[in-house]
Amino acid sequence: MAGEQPSLAVIEEEARLAIAEARSLPALAEVRARFLGKKGSVGAVLRGIGALAADERARVGEAANVAKDRIEALVAERRAALEAGARDHELSARRLDVSLPGVRAPRGHLHPITQIERDIVAFFTGLGFAVEEGPEVETQWNNFEALNIPPDHPARDMQATFFVDGGHVLRTHTSPVQIRAMTGRQPPFRFIVPGRVYRNDRSPRHSPMFHQVEGFMVDERVSFADLKGVLYAFQRHMMGADVELRFRASYFPFTEPSAELDYRCLLCSGAGCATCSQSGWIEAGGCGMIHPVVLANCGLDPERFQGFAFGMTLDRAAMLRFGVPNIHLLFEGDLRVLGQI
Ligand SMILES: [Zn+2]
């Protein structure tokens, strides 16, 4: 039955045309199934072999397999062409113009208080001070009594306190960290203490929450001259080499003697302006020699050890450095304001 031969040739020709016309991968898969699938045309020829004479079977079977291989090769070729076309299409649809300007992501900056705090801490760690921190909810002992401020002491009126419960307050200064750091330690030591403090006080220059940095050093031969040397070096670092300083006698319960440190107003060079309240000087912070009672409260022998301590408010320094007129602008989280600083 040589009649099968032309039909295989016809099948192959039909397949060649159908494959060439397939416009997509799914369409090509359909064409392949039509000719090579289980119920496809070539399969039908192979299934008909059983009805052929014995000498015909091998010849027709071989011819069918050759046709199958050729159609399979055409399908593979077309598939590769369709895939390449799809990729080209995809690439041309997503054309990238590398000469267009990019989209710049907005970049933030550290909060002004954080900038100043890091600057100060970096300076003092350079002098060998270690950073020490303490809790913001503090015992009344650490916040007052141990710092030589007994319950009936008028100095408590200087610090409008937030009371948490009978024994605890929101710390009114970073000085309780002195007590925590000195108790149970043996000098020499020197610490720098940054942190938030709280006082019930609100005005354009006062916030109920503000930031202090406190430093102290204790050893067998620490003097007021060491304190002056450290603070002069620090203020030169902050304000510039020609900053002019003065120490003014003052009073704090936890230091004796005590002093306020002022620097000559940089805006008016001492002539007097609104920033320095016409005085020509700006307060930089308080300082003094740690009171012997405070040392004794921490278990240190005041006959053997002395130390100095100093503290300053960061918020006022930030207001001056960045020209912020109202302290509350620093803490309201308004990015329009903070972005300008
Ligand atoms: Zn001034």
Residues whose N, C-alpha, C, O or C-beta is under 5 A from the ligand:
A	BS01	ZN	C265 L267 C268 G272 C273 T275 C276 G280
